[in-house]
């Protein structure tokens, strides 16, 4: 198994974790204000991560602090824009627009890294975008303020994916992850002071949900992203991350009985098809090597 294959399988497994957070986050936001929740989540993640990796963190470099801060800012902006956007738009439209990061990511990869995605990746992006449309069945009024915020959220997550790939090649993943946690907590605390009347209705169920969200999709997932993102491309990883909506739909079905419907099932299948084409692009679109001997191709 190659390093890229191993990394992409690990990143794919993270989409299952993220998919499981849909129902839990919905419950948490019924009992806590958004910025308070984000601040608690990343503050606890910072403390727990520092305890687990203190020997590596004390040796953190200035370069990792700077790059981790940039990643933390992009991550925080994505979370905030998505949360606020949900106040003005429907959940289905939000899910679809956020998923459009799969379209923005190859554009930023081209602009920032000067690397164009391969043919198979481009086909995968198109199929995933179509699949997301069917899966989320975005319905509602014309493009509104909330949709605009969510679109900026997709842009922020796309930039985050590209820069994580770049920064991950020369920085300790523990350093990058820790700085993301610290600054996401700091930025959310500042936002809480200026833009929110914070509240939290504490209960045992809420505490259990928050601890799961702190450990699995935050500490574990973001650390593994920082560690393995560098082994693949931003475009390929964005396509992999598009598996999150199908897994979220499955968890919603089994936990709270939400149904996808025919369009949702079709959307999930199309997303999987796009993922397969992207993953197998090197085989499907492999160009035959041509060697010429005396003008004859062999």
C-alpha positions, 0 to 999 in steps of 0.5 A: 500500500502506497503512502497516498493510498494509506493517507486517503483511506485514513482521510476517508474514515474521518468522513464517517466521524464528521457524518456522525456529528450532524445529529449531535451538533443539532442537539448541542445547539438547542442547548448552547449558543453557537459561539459559546459551543465553539469556544468550549469545544476548541478550548477543551481540545486545546487543553486535552491535546496539550496534555497528550502531546506536551513534549512535542508542543514545548518545542513548537517553532515560530513557523508552526505558530504562524502557519497554525494561526492561519489555519486556525483562522480559516477553520474558525471562519468556516465554522462561524459563517456556516453557523450564522448562515443557517439562521437565514437559509434552509439546512438542505441549501446549507449542506449543498452550498458548503459541499461546493468546496469540492468545486472551489478547492481545485481552483485554489490549488491552481491559483496557489500551488500552480497545479492543475487537477487531473482529468479524472479529478475534474470529472470527479468534482463535477459528479460530486457537485451533481451528487450533492445537489441530489443528496441535499435536494436544496430547495427554498427561495432565491439566493439570500444573505444566509446562502452568501455566508455559507458560500463564503464558508465553502471558500474558507474551507477550500482555502483551509484544505489547500494551505493544510496540504502546503503547510503539512509538508514542513511542519509537525502535525501536532504543532499545526493541530494545537495552534488551530485549536488554540486560535479557534478557541480564542477567535470564538471567545472574542466573537462571543464577547462582541456578537452573542449573549452566551448561554448553555443549559448544562446536562449530562447528555450535553456534556457527553455529546460535547466530549465526543465532539471534542475528542473524535471530530476535533482532536483526532480528526484535525490531527490526522488531517494535519498528518496525512493531508500532505500525502494527497492533493487538495482536490482529491481530498476535497472529493473524499470529504464529500462523503460526509453528507452521505454518512450524515444522512445515514446517521440521521436515518438510523438515529432520528429516522430522517429519510433520504428519499429516492433523490438522496439515494441517487445523489449518494451513488453519484458521489461514490461514482465521482470518488471512485473515478477520482481515486482511480484516475491514474489508472483510467486516464493513464497515458501510454508511454511512447518510446521512439526507436528509429521513428517507430513507436514501441 
